[in-house]
């Protein structure tokens, strides 16, 4: 019963579990200790959460910290390319999430996204209308995919799309490791008048399972200045508009209480 309650609610306090189960706080604490020892829950201050939820949230937070300075630099540079009044499509990458954080004080924007973290980040932004695309919620990633998402994308049109990538080959091909995500990104790009790919230098010069487009057909690649000049030259020869992010932008850690990108 405790496992079912934690799974449905995402976490509970000892007091709530005791009240719902009709037992004492001490009984709940003993049961939580047993479940924790069995690897089924993680104890928190005053309660517990399902182990799978902790692992998922840790994995996503951990990915968001990788190259976080570069991601904030890319986000701030992308922000400057967005006119007031624009409609944006944004996917669920961690660099796109950094852009969402940079947009919070912008005026008169509409953001359409498949990302739960992006939607949550912009939910209370006073001058941004946020539209969350429907679809199937993924168990291993906080985003929406599937036929419903793709059908919704086919009925929309945006001024700009900002999408991520798992890998970018030096010939300009853009890849994702998931065929489902790659197909969704291709439809997102087709729904936008202009497309920018946001990717730090660690993604470039690589390939993944599924190709989802070519940078030469889109507005450009925004990346950080750690990209080697040889890679820049190869991409330029492939017809790619490479936009190097402003290296003067600094960042606080994604793990801090502000979760923000700050520029001097």
ZATORVO-625148 format. One record per residue (C-alpha): residue number from 1; x, y, z. Coordinates in pm, 1 decimal. Layout:
<pt><seq>NUM</seq><xx>X</xx><yy>Y</yy><zz>Z</zz></pt>
...
***
This chain:
<pt><seq>1</seq><xx>0.0</xx><yy>0.0</yy><zz>0.0</zz></pt>
<pt><seq>2</seq><xx>286.3</xx><yy>236.2</yy><zz>78.4</zz></pt>
<pt><seq>3</seq><xx>451.8</xx><yy>160.9</yy><zz>-256.8</zz></pt>
<pt><seq>4</seq><xx>125.6</xx><yy>227.6</yy><zz>-442.1</zz></pt>
<pt><seq>5</seq><xx>72.2</xx><yy>558.2</yy><zz>-261.0</zz></pt>
<pt><seq>6</seq><xx>426.1</xx><yy>675.3</yy><zz>-330.7</zz></pt>
<pt><seq>7</seq><xx>396.9</xx><yy>576.1</yy><zz>-697.6</zz></pt>
<pt><seq>8</seq><xx>69.3</xx><yy>764.9</yy><zz>-745.3</zz></pt>
<pt><seq>9</seq><xx>164.9</xx><yy>1075.0</yy><zz>-548.4</zz></pt>
<pt><seq>10</seq><xx>537.3</xx><yy>1091.0</yy><zz>-622.6</zz></pt>
<pt><seq>11</seq><xx>618.4</xx><yy>1116.6</yy><zz>-252.6</zz></pt>
<pt><seq>12</seq><xx>448.8</xx><yy>1133.5</yy><zz>87.2</zz></pt>
<pt><seq>13</seq><xx>520.0</xx><yy>1235.6</yy><zz>443.6</zz></pt>
<pt><seq>14</seq><xx>515.7</xx><yy>986.2</yy><zz>726.8</zz></pt>
<pt><seq>15</seq><xx>209.1</xx><yy>1158.9</yy><zz>871.4</zz></pt>
<pt><seq>16</seq><xx>11.0</xx><yy>1135.4</yy><zz>545.8</zz></pt>
<pt><seq>17</seq><xx>101.8</xx><yy>770.2</yy><zz>500.1</zz></pt>
<pt><seq>18</seq><xx>4.8</xx><yy>688.0</yy><zz>858.2</zz></pt>
<pt><seq>19</seq><xx>-331.0</xx><yy>864.5</yy><zz>822.1</zz></pt>
<pt><seq>20</seq><xx>-410.9</xx><yy>700.3</yy><zz>487.7</zz></pt>
<pt><seq>21</seq><xx>-302.8</xx><yy>352.2</yy><zz>599.6</zz></pt>
<pt><seq>22</seq><xx>-466.0</xx><yy>381.1</yy><zz>941.0</zz></pt>
<pt><seq>23</seq><xx>-152.3</xx><yy>290.5</yy><zz>1136.8</zz></pt>
<pt><seq>24</seq><xx>92.1</xx><yy>468.5</yy><zz>1363.8</zz></pt>
<pt><seq>25</seq><xx>380.0</xx><yy>689.4</yy><zz>1252.6</zz></pt>
<pt><seq>26</seq><xx>619.4</xx><yy>435.8</yy><zz>1406.0</zz></pt>
<pt><seq>27</seq><xx>476.9</xx><yy>154.8</yy><zz>1190.2</zz></pt>
<pt><seq>28</seq><xx>519.2</xx><yy>366.3</yy><zz>876.6</zz></pt>
<pt><seq>29</seq><xx>878.9</xx><yy>450.3</yy><zz>969.9</zz></pt>
<pt><seq>30</seq><xx>961.2</xx><yy>80.6</yy><zz>1019.2</zz></pt>
<pt><seq>31</seq><xx>800.3</xx><yy>-8.5</yy><zz>685.3</zz></pt>
<pt><seq>32</seq><xx>985.2</xx><yy>272.8</yy><zz>507.7</zz></pt>
<pt><seq>33</seq><xx>1313.1</xx><yy>150.5</yy><zz>651.0</zz></pt>
<pt><seq>34</seq><xx>1236.9</xx><yy>-199.3</yy><zz>520.4</zz></pt>
<pt><seq>35</seq><xx>1142.5</xx><yy>-64.5</yy><zz>176.0</zz></pt>
<pt><seq>36</seq><xx>1454.5</xx><yy>149.7</yy><zz>170.9</zz></pt>
<pt><seq>37</seq><xx>1674.1</xx><yy>-147.6</yy><zz>259.1</zz></pt>
<pt><seq>38</seq><xx>1510.2</xx><yy>-339.5</yy><zz>-27.6</zz></pt>
<pt><seq>39</seq><xx>1596.9</xx><yy>-56.6</yy><zz>-267.7</zz></pt>
<pt><seq>40</seq><xx>1233.8</xx><yy>30.2</yy><zz>-343.5</zz></pt>
<pt><seq>41</seq><xx>1210.4</xx><yy>379.2</yy><zz>-190.4</zz></pt>
<pt><seq>42</seq><xx>1441.2</xx><yy>662.7</yy><zz>-91.3</zz></pt>
<pt><seq>43</seq><xx>1391.8</xx><yy>819.3</yy><zz>249.7</zz></pt>
<pt><seq>44</seq><xx>1356.4</xx><yy>1197.4</yy><zz>262.8</zz></pt>
<pt><seq>45</seq><xx>1328.7</xx><yy>1436.9</yy><zz>553.8</zz></pt>
<pt><seq>46</seq><xx>991.0</xx><yy>1343.1</yy><zz>701.5</zz></pt>
<pt><seq>47</seq><xx>886.8</xx><yy>1092.6</yy><zz>436.6</zz></pt>
<pt><seq>48</seq><xx>988.8</xx><yy>901.4</yy><zz>124.1</zz></pt>
<pt><seq>49</seq><xx>977.9</xx><yy>905.0</yy><zz>-256.9</zz></pt>
<pt><seq>50</seq><xx>990.3</xx><yy>619.8</yy><zz>-512.5</zz></pt>
<pt><seq>51</seq><xx>1344.5</xx><yy>515.9</yy><zz>-602.7</zz></pt>
<pt><seq>52</seq><xx>1273.5</xx><yy>538.4</yy><zz>-978.9</zz></pt>
<pt><seq>53</seq><xx>1169.3</xx><yy>901.9</yy><zz>-946.7</zz></pt>
<pt><seq>54</seq><xx>1490.1</xx><yy>993.8</yy><zz>-767.0</zz></pt>
<pt><seq>55</seq><xx>1704.7</xx><yy>820.3</yy><zz>-1027.5</zz></pt>
<pt><seq>56</seq><xx>1517.6</xx><yy>991.5</yy><zz>-1312.7</zz></pt>
<pt><seq>57</seq><xx>1535.6</xx><yy>1338.9</yy><zz>-1158.3</zz></pt>
<pt><seq>58</seq><xx>1902.7</xx><yy>1292.9</yy><zz>-1071.4</zz></pt>
<pt><seq>59</seq><xx>1984.2</xx><yy>1178.3</yy><zz>-1425.0</zz></pt>
<pt><seq>60</seq><xx>1810.3</xx><yy>1478.3</yy><zz>-1584.7</zz></pt>
<pt><seq>61</seq><xx>1967.9</xx><yy>1723.0</yy><zz>-1338.1</zz></pt>
<pt><seq>62</seq><xx>2307.1</xx><yy>1561.4</yy><zz>-1395.6</zz></pt>
<pt><seq>63</seq><xx>2272.9</xx><yy>1604.7</yy><zz>-1774.8</zz></pt>
<pt><seq>64</seq><xx>2174.6</xx><yy>1969.0</yy><zz>-1728.4</zz></pt>
<pt><seq>65</seq><xx>2502.2</xx><yy>2034.1</yy><zz>-1541.5</zz></pt>
<pt><seq>66</seq><xx>2725.0</xx><yy>1900.5</yy><zz>-1820.2</zz></pt>
<pt><seq>67</seq><xx>2890.8</xx><yy>2196.1</yy><zz>-1997.1</zz></pt>
<pt><seq>68</seq><xx>2652.8</xx><yy>2429.7</yy><zz>-1811.7</zz></pt>
<pt><seq>69</seq><xx>2861.0</xx><yy>2742.0</yy><zz>-1883.2</zz></pt>
<pt><seq>70</seq><xx>2850.1</xx><yy>2666.7</yy><zz>-2256.3</zz></pt>
<pt><seq>71</seq><xx>2475.1</xx><yy>2604.1</yy><zz>-2239.2</zz></pt>
<pt><seq>72</seq><xx>2413.8</xx><yy>2939.8</yy><zz>-2075.2</zz></pt>
<pt><seq>73</seq><xx>2634.1</xx><yy>3114.0</yy><zz>-2331.7</zz></pt>
<pt><seq>74</seq><xx>2440.7</xx><yy>2948.0</yy><zz>-2612.8</zz></pt>
<pt><seq>75</seq><xx>2108.3</xx><yy>3037.5</yy><zz>-2448.1</zz></pt>
<pt><seq>76</seq><xx>2198.3</xx><yy>3405.3</yy><zz>-2405.7</zz></pt>
<pt><seq>77</seq><xx>2310.5</xx><yy>3425.4</yy><zz>-2767.8</zz></pt>
<pt><seq>78</seq><xx>1989.0</xx><yy>3260.4</yy><zz>-2888.8</zz></pt>
<pt><seq>79</seq><xx>1783.4</xx><yy>3500.2</yy><zz>-2677.1</zz></pt>
<pt><seq>80</seq><xx>1926.5</xx><yy>3796.1</yy><zz>-2871.0</zz></pt>
<pt><seq>81</seq><xx>1800.6</xx><yy>3647.3</yy><zz>-3198.4</zz></pt>
<pt><seq>82</seq><xx>1436.0</xx><yy>3643.4</yy><zz>-3088.0</zz></pt>
<pt><seq>83</seq><xx>1225.7</xx><yy>3953.2</yy><zz>-3169.2</zz></pt>
<pt><seq>84</seq><xx>948.7</xx><yy>4054.2</yy><zz>-2928.4</zz></pt>
<pt><seq>85</seq><xx>614.2</xx><yy>3915.8</yy><zz>-3037.2</zz></pt>
<pt><seq>86</seq><xx>760.8</xx><yy>3594.3</yy><zz>-3178.7</zz></pt>
<pt><seq>87</seq><xx>612.9</xx><yy>3246.8</yy><zz>-3160.3</zz></pt>
<pt><seq>88</seq><xx>872.4</xx><yy>2983.0</yy><zz>-3072.7</zz></pt>
<pt><seq>89</seq><xx>885.0</xx><yy>2604.9</yy><zz>-3088.3</zz></pt>
<pt><seq>90</seq><xx>1119.3</xx><yy>2448.3</yy><zz>-2831.1</zz></pt>
<pt><seq>91</seq><xx>1210.0</xx><yy>2086.0</yy><zz>-2773.0</zz></pt>
<pt><seq>92</seq><xx>1309.4</xx><yy>1912.0</yy><zz>-2450.0</zz></pt>
<pt><seq>93</seq><xx>1691.2</xx><yy>1932.6</yy><zz>-2450.1</zz></pt>
<pt><seq>94</seq><xx>1884.2</xx><yy>2068.5</yy><zz>-2154.9</zz></pt>
<pt><seq>95</seq><xx>2029.8</xx><yy>2350.2</yy><zz>-2369.9</zz></pt>
<pt><seq>96</seq><xx>1676.1</xx><yy>2444.1</yy><zz>-2472.3</zz></pt>
<pt><seq>97</seq><xx>1588.7</xx><yy>2450.3</yy><zz>-2102.7</zz></pt>
<pt><seq>98</seq><xx>1872.5</xx><yy>2698.5</yy><zz>-2049.2</zz></pt>
<pt><seq>99</seq><xx>1712.7</xx><yy>2915.8</yy><zz>-2319.5</zz></pt>
<pt><seq>100</seq><xx>1377.0</xx><yy>2896.7</yy><zz>-2140.9</zz></pt>
<pt><seq>101</seq><xx>1542.2</xx><yy>3029.2</yy><zz>-1826.7</zz></pt>
<pt><seq>102</seq><xx>1692.7</xx><yy>3315.8</yy><zz>-2025.9</zz></pt>
<pt><seq>103</seq><xx>1351.4</xx><yy>3405.8</yy><zz>-2171.0</zz></pt>
<pt><seq>104</seq><xx>1159.3</xx><yy>3446.6</yy><zz>-1846.5</zz></pt>
<pt><seq>105</seq><xx>1162.0</xx><yy>3828.8</yy><zz>-1848.9</zz></pt>
<pt><seq>106</seq><xx>1096.8</xx><yy>3868.5</yy><zz>-2221.8</zz></pt>
<pt><seq>107</seq><xx>787.1</xx><yy>4048.4</yy><zz>-2349.6</zz></pt>
<pt><seq>108</seq><xx>502.3</xx><yy>3919.6</yy><zz>-2563.2</zz></pt>
<pt><seq>109</seq><xx>632.1</xx><yy>3576.6</yy><zz>-2662.0</zz></pt>
<pt><seq>110</seq><xx>443.4</xx><yy>3256.3</yy><zz>-2731.4</zz></pt>
<pt><seq>111</seq><xx>636.1</xx><yy>2935.9</yy><zz>-2658.2</zz></pt>
<pt><seq>112</seq><xx>513.0</xx><yy>2598.6</yy><zz>-2784.2</zz></pt>
<pt><seq>113</seq><xx>701.0</xx><yy>2307.0</yy><zz>-2632.7</zz></pt>
<pt><seq>114</seq><xx>711.0</xx><yy>1931.4</yy><zz>-2582.4</zz></pt>
<pt><seq>115</seq><xx>914.8</xx><yy>1976.1</yy><zz>-2262.6</zz></pt>
<pt><seq>116</seq><xx>764.1</xx><yy>1962.7</yy><zz>-1914.1</zz></pt>
<pt><seq>117</seq><xx>1067.4</xx><yy>2143.5</yy><zz>-1760.1</zz></pt>
<pt><seq>118</seq><xx>1046.0</xx><yy>2421.5</yy><zz>-2021.5</zz></pt>
<pt><seq>119</seq><xx>672.8</xx><yy>2461.7</yy><zz>-1958.4</zz></pt>
<pt><seq>120</seq><xx>728.0</xx><yy>2467.1</yy><zz>-1581.5</zz></pt>
<pt><seq>121</seq><xx>1008.6</xx><yy>2723.3</yy><zz>-1614.9</zz></pt>
<pt><seq>122</seq><xx>788.1</xx><yy>2959.4</yy><zz>-1817.1</zz></pt>
<pt><seq>123</seq><xx>460.2</xx><yy>2891.8</yy><zz>-1637.6</zz></pt>
<pt><seq>124</seq><xx>473.6</xx><yy>3210.6</yy><zz>-1430.0</zz></pt>
<pt><seq>125</seq><xx>660.8</xx><yy>3431.4</yy><zz>-1679.1</zz></pt>
<pt><seq>126</seq><xx>427.8</xx><yy>3734.5</yy><zz>-1692.1</zz></pt>
<pt><seq>127</seq><xx>453.1</xx><yy>3813.6</yy><zz>-2062.6</zz></pt>
<pt><seq>128</seq><xx>497.3</xx><yy>3466.3</yy><zz>-2212.8</zz></pt>
<pt><seq>129</seq><xx>210.2</xx><yy>3246.7</yy><zz>-2324.9</zz></pt>
<pt><seq>130</seq><xx>315.7</xx><yy>2883.0</yy><zz>-2296.4</zz></pt>
<pt><seq>131</seq><xx>151.1</xx><yy>2604.3</yy><zz>-2495.0</zz></pt>
<pt><seq>132</seq><xx>236.4</xx><yy>2246.0</yy><zz>-2399.5</zz></pt>
<pt><seq>133</seq><xx>193.4</xx><yy>2005.8</yy><zz>-2689.4</zz></pt>
<pt><seq>134</seq><xx>-1.7</xx><yy>1691.7</yy><zz>-2614.2</zz></pt>
<pt><seq>135</seq><xx>140.7</xx><yy>1344.0</yy><zz>-2646.3</zz></pt>
<pt><seq>136</seq><xx>269.1</xx><yy>1042.9</yy><zz>-2457.4</zz></pt>
<pt><seq>137</seq><xx>476.1</xx><yy>1120.5</yy><zz>-2148.8</zz></pt>
<pt><seq>138</seq><xx>808.5</xx><yy>936.1</yy><zz>-2160.8</zz></pt>
<pt><seq>139</seq><xx>916.1</xx><yy>728.3</yy><zz>-1861.4</zz></pt>
<pt><seq>140</seq><xx>1284.7</xx><yy>812.3</yy><zz>-1898.2</zz></pt>
<pt><seq>141</seq><xx>1262.6</xx><yy>1175.0</yy><zz>-2011.1</zz></pt>
<pt><seq>142</seq><xx>1036.5</xx><yy>1467.3</yy><zz>-1911.9</zz></pt>
<pt><seq>143</seq><xx>891.9</xx><yy>1526.8</yy><zz>-2257.1</zz></pt>
<pt><seq>144</seq><xx>598.1</xx><yy>1436.9</yy><zz>-2481.8</zz></pt>
<pt><seq>145</seq><xx>620.0</xx><yy>1227.9</yy><zz>-2798.0</zz></pt>
<pt><seq>146</seq><xx>410.6</xx><yy>1021.8</yy><zz>-3031.3</zz></pt>
<pt><seq>147</seq><xx>136.5</xx><yy>1047.9</yy><zz>-3291.2</zz></pt>
<pt><seq>148</seq><xx>-62.8</xx><yy>1310.3</yy><zz>-3100.0</zz></pt>
<pt><seq>149</seq><xx>243.1</xx><yy>1533.7</yy><zz>-3068.8</zz></pt>
<pt><seq>150</seq><xx>324.4</xx><yy>1498.3</yy><zz>-3438.3</zz></pt>
<pt><seq>151</seq><xx>-35.3</xx><yy>1566.0</yy><zz>-3546.5</zz></pt>
<pt><seq>152</seq><xx>-45.1</xx><yy>1879.0</yy><zz>-3332.2</zz></pt>
<pt><seq>153</seq><xx>282.2</xx><yy>1998.5</yy><zz>-3483.6</zz></pt>
<pt><seq>154</seq><xx>143.9</xx><yy>1954.7</yy><zz>-3834.5</zz></pt>
<pt><seq>155</seq><xx>-135.1</xx><yy>2202.3</yy><zz>-3753.2</zz></pt>
<pt><seq>156</seq><xx>96.6</xx><yy>2471.7</yy><zz>-3612.1</zz></pt>
<pt><seq>157</seq><xx>322.9</xx><yy>2737.5</yy><zz>-3756.8</zz></pt>
<pt><seq>158</seq><xx>589.5</xx><yy>2929.6</yy><zz>-3565.8</zz></pt>
<pt><seq>159</seq><xx>838.3</xx><yy>3205.0</yy><zz>-3639.4</zz></pt>
<pt><seq>160</seq><xx>1134.9</xx><yy>3020.1</yy><zz>-3491.8</zz></pt>
<pt><seq>161</seq><xx>1224.1</xx><yy>2674.0</yy><zz>-3367.4</zz></pt>
<pt><seq>162</seq><xx>1505.7</xx><yy>2601.5</yy><zz>-3122.4</zz></pt>
<pt><seq>163</seq><xx>1598.0</xx><yy>2235.1</yy><zz>-3106.1</zz></pt>
<pt><seq>164</seq><xx>1880.1</xx><yy>2030.2</yy><zz>-2962.5</zz></pt>
<pt><seq>165</seq><xx>2075.5</xx><yy>1735.9</yy><zz>-3097.6</zz></pt>
<pt><seq>166</seq><xx>2253.9</xx><yy>1428.9</yy><zz>-2968.6</zz></pt>
<pt><seq>167</seq><xx>2517.1</xx><yy>1457.6</yy><zz>-3242.0</zz></pt>
<pt><seq>168</seq><xx>2612.8</xx><yy>1675.8</yy><zz>-3538.7</zz></pt>
<pt><seq>169</seq><xx>2835.6</xx><yy>1543.4</yy><zz>-3815.3</zz></pt>
<pt><seq>170</seq><xx>3090.2</xx><yy>1773.6</yy><zz>-3975.6</zz></pt>
<pt><seq>171</seq><xx>2893.2</xx><yy>1750.5</yy><zz>-4301.5</zz></pt>
<pt><seq>172</seq><xx>2602.5</xx><yy>1925.2</yy><zz>-4124.2</zz></pt>
<pt><seq>173</seq><xx>2375.6</xx><yy>1625.4</yy><zz>-4061.6</zz></pt>
<pt><seq>174</seq><xx>2188.4</xx><yy>1642.2</yy><zz>-3730.1</zz></pt>
<pt><seq>175</seq><xx>2123.6</xx><yy>1322.1</yy><zz>-3534.8</zz></pt>
<pt><seq>176</seq><xx>1932.2</xx><yy>1194.0</yy><zz>-3236.9</zz></pt>
<pt><seq>177</seq><xx>1972.7</xx><yy>856.7</yy><zz>-3067.7</zz></pt>
<pt><seq>178</seq><xx>1594.4</xx><yy>803.1</yy><zz>-3054.2</zz></pt>
<pt><seq>179</seq><xx>1404.7</xx><yy>748.3</yy><zz>-3381.7</zz></pt>
<pt><seq>180</seq><xx>1085.4</xx><yy>879.9</yy><zz>-3220.3</zz></pt>
<pt><seq>181</seq><xx>1252.6</xx><yy>1201.6</yy><zz>-3107.9</zz></pt>
<pt><seq>182</seq><xx>1426.0</xx><yy>1245.2</yy><zz>-3443.6</zz></pt>
<pt><seq>183</seq><xx>1092.9</xx><yy>1216.6</yy><zz>-3625.8</zz></pt>
<pt><seq>184</seq><xx>932.9</xx><yy>1468.4</yy><zz>-3389.1</zz></pt>
<pt><seq>185</seq><xx>1223.1</xx><yy>1713.7</yy><zz>-3432.7</zz></pt>
<pt><seq>186</seq><xx>1191.0</xx><yy>1691.1</yy><zz>-3811.0</zz></pt>
<pt><seq>187</seq><xx>822.4</xx><yy>1782.1</yy><zz>-3784.4</zz></pt>
<pt><seq>188</seq><xx>901.9</xx><yy>2063.2</yy><zz>-3540.8</zz></pt>
<pt><seq>189</seq><xx>1155.2</xx><yy>2204.8</yy><zz>-3785.6</zz></pt>
<pt><seq>190</seq><xx>902.9</xx><yy>2180.2</yy><zz>-4070.9</zz></pt>
<pt><seq>191</seq><xx>653.1</xx><yy>2385.5</yy><zz>-3867.6</zz></pt>
<pt><seq>192</seq><xx>891.9</xx><yy>2681.0</yy><zz>-3823.0</zz></pt>
<pt><seq>193</seq><xx>986.1</xx><yy>2962.0</yy><zz>-4058.4</zz></pt>
<pt><seq>194</seq><xx>1343.6</xx><yy>2944.8</yy><zz>-3926.0</zz></pt>
<pt><seq>195</seq><xx>1527.8</xx><yy>2679.4</yy><zz>-3726.3</zz></pt>
<pt><seq>196</seq><xx>1828.1</xx><yy>2707.2</yy><zz>-3494.9</zz></pt>
<pt><seq>197</seq><xx>2005.1</xx><yy>2407.1</yy><zz>-3346.4</zz></pt>
<pt><seq>198</seq><xx>2147.2</xx><yy>2461.4</yy><zz>-2997.9</zz></pt>
<pt><seq>199</seq><xx>2441.2</xx><yy>2231.4</yy><zz>-2924.2</zz></pt>
<pt><seq>200</seq><xx>2765.2</xx><yy>2266.6</yy><zz>-2732.5</zz></pt>
<pt><seq>201</seq><xx>3095.9</xx><yy>2166.4</yy><zz>-2891.8</zz></pt>
<pt><seq>202</seq><xx>3093.0</xx><yy>1817.4</yy><zz>-2735.8</zz></pt>
<pt><seq>203</seq><xx>2808.5</xx><yy>1712.8</yy><zz>-2968.9</zz></pt>
<pt><seq>204</seq><xx>2987.6</xx><yy>1813.4</yy><zz>-3290.4</zz></pt>
<pt><seq>205</seq><xx>3186.9</xx><yy>1578.0</yy><zz>-3509.3</zz></pt>
<pt><seq>206</seq><xx>2974.4</xx><yy>1280.9</yy><zz>-3406.4</zz></pt>
<pt><seq>207</seq><xx>2679.8</xx><yy>1077.6</yy><zz>-3530.3</zz></pt>
<pt><seq>208</seq><xx>2393.1</xx><yy>892.4</yy><zz>-3362.3</zz></pt>
<pt><seq>209</seq><xx>2129.1</xx><yy>642.8</yy><zz>-3468.3</zz></pt>
<pt><seq>210</seq><xx>1877.3</xx><yy>862.0</yy><zz>-3651.8</zz></pt>
<pt><seq>211</seq><xx>1925.5</xx><yy>1159.9</yy><zz>-3882.8</zz></pt>
<pt><seq>212</seq><xx>1663.0</xx><yy>1432.6</yy><zz>-3839.9</zz></pt>
<pt><seq>213</seq><xx>1783.6</xx><yy>1707.8</yy><zz>-4074.9</zz></pt>
<pt><seq>214</seq><xx>2070.1</xx><yy>1906.6</yy><zz>-4220.4</zz></pt>
<pt><seq>215</seq><xx>2197.1</xx><yy>2237.0</yy><zz>-4083.0</zz></pt>
<pt><seq>216</seq><xx>2243.0</xx><yy>2378.4</yy><zz>-4431.8</zz></pt>
<pt><seq>217</seq><xx>1863.8</xx><yy>2378.9</yy><zz>-4468.5</zz></pt>
<pt><seq>218</seq><xx>1812.9</xx><yy>2568.5</yy><zz>-4144.0</zz></pt>
<pt><seq>219</seq><xx>1902.9</xx><yy>2914.3</yy><zz>-4011.8</zz></pt>
<pt><seq>220</seq><xx>2207.0</xx><yy>2803.4</yy><zz>-3819.2</zz></pt>
<pt><seq>221</seq><xx>2393.0</xx><yy>2625.4</yy><zz>-3541.3</zz></pt>
<pt><seq>222</seq><xx>2451.7</xx><yy>2812.1</yy><zz>-3214.6</zz></pt>
<pt><seq>223</seq><xx>2744.9</xx><yy>2664.3</yy><zz>-3026.9</zz></pt>
<pt><seq>224</seq><xx>3018.7</xx><yy>2770.7</yy><zz>-2787.2</zz></pt>
<pt><seq>225</seq><xx>3364.2</xx><yy>2898.0</yy><zz>-2876.8</zz></pt>
<pt><seq>226</seq><xx>3537.8</xx><yy>2578.1</yy><zz>-2767.7</zz></pt>
<pt><seq>227</seq><xx>3452.4</xx><yy>2432.5</yy><zz>-3107.9</zz></pt>
<pt><seq>228</seq><xx>3785.7</xx><yy>2378.9</yy><zz>-3292.2</zz></pt>
<pt><seq>229</seq><xx>3847.4</xx><yy>2599.6</yy><zz>-3594.8</zz></pt>
<pt><seq>230</seq><xx>3890.2</xx><yy>2289.0</yy><zz>-3812.1</zz></pt>
<pt><seq>231</seq><xx>3536.7</xx><yy>2181.9</yy><zz>-3722.8</zz></pt>
<pt><seq>232</seq><xx>3407.9</xx><yy>2532.0</yy><zz>-3789.3</zz></pt>
<pt><seq>233</seq><xx>3568.1</xx><yy>2526.2</yy><zz>-4132.5</zz></pt>
<pt><seq>234</seq><xx>3423.2</xx><yy>2184.3</yy><zz>-4217.2</zz></pt>
<pt><seq>235</seq><xx>3074.9</xx><yy>2295.4</yy><zz>-4118.6</zz></pt>
<pt><seq>236</seq><xx>3109.6</xx><yy>2619.4</yy><zz>-4315.4</zz></pt>
<pt><seq>237</seq><xx>3211.0</xx><yy>2421.3</yy><zz>-4626.7</zz></pt>
<pt><seq>238</seq><xx>2893.8</xx><yy>2215.0</yy><zz>-4579.0</zz></pt>
<pt><seq>239</seq><xx>2684.7</xx><yy>2531.7</yy><zz>-4597.3</zz></pt>
<pt><seq>240</seq><xx>2626.2</xx><yy>2566.8</yy><zz>-4224.1</zz></pt>
<pt><seq>241</seq><xx>2584.1</xx><yy>2907.7</yy><zz>-4059.8</zz></pt>
<pt><seq>242</seq><xx>2788.2</xx><yy>2863.9</yy><zz>-3739.4</zz></pt>
<pt><seq>243</seq><xx>2706.2</xx><yy>3119.6</yy><zz>-3469.0</zz></pt>
<pt><seq>244</seq><xx>2957.1</xx><yy>3124.2</yy><zz>-3183.6</zz></pt>
<pt><seq>245</seq><xx>2812.4</xx><yy>3215.1</yy><zz>-2846.3</zz></pt>
<pt><seq>246</seq><xx>2924.6</xx><yy>3517.2</yy><zz>-2649.7</zz></pt>
<pt><seq>247</seq><xx>3206.1</xx><yy>3388.9</yy><zz>-2428.3</zz></pt>
<pt><seq>248</seq><xx>3160.9</xx><yy>3675.4</yy><zz>-2179.0</zz></pt>
<pt><seq>249</seq><xx>2840.6</xx><yy>3523.2</yy><zz>-2042.4</zz></pt>
<pt><seq>250</seq><xx>2884.4</xx><yy>3358.2</yy><zz>-1705.0</zz></pt>
<pt><seq>251</seq><xx>2659.0</xx><yy>3117.9</yy><zz>-1522.2</zz></pt>
<pt><seq>252</seq><xx>2556.7</xx><yy>3008.0</yy><zz>-1178.5</zz></pt>
<pt><seq>253</seq><xx>2522.8</xx><yy>2634.0</yy><zz>-1133.5</zz></pt>
<pt><seq>254</seq><xx>2199.7</xx><yy>2473.9</yy><zz>-1253.5</zz></pt>
<pt><seq>255</seq><xx>2185.7</xx><yy>2316.2</yy><zz>-910.3</zz></pt>
<pt><seq>256</seq><xx>2158.6</xx><yy>2644.5</yy><zz>-722.4</zz></pt>
<pt><seq>257</seq><xx>1831.0</xx><yy>2786.1</yy><zz>-598.5</zz></pt>
<pt><seq>258</seq><xx>1799.4</xx><yy>3037.5</yy><zz>-878.4</zz></pt>
<pt><seq>259</seq><xx>1854.1</xx><yy>2794.1</yy><zz>-1168.2</zz></pt>
<pt><seq>260</seq><xx>1945.6</xx><yy>3086.5</yy><zz>-1389.6</zz></pt>
<pt><seq>261</seq><xx>2194.3</xx><yy>3207.0</yy><zz>-1646.4</zz></pt>
<pt><seq>262</seq><xx>2349.1</xx><yy>3540.6</yy><zz>-1556.5</zz></pt>
<pt><seq>263</seq><xx>2537.5</xx><yy>3777.7</yy><zz>-1781.3</zz></pt>
<pt><seq>264</seq><xx>2760.8</xx><yy>4056.6</yy><zz>-1643.9</zz></pt>
***
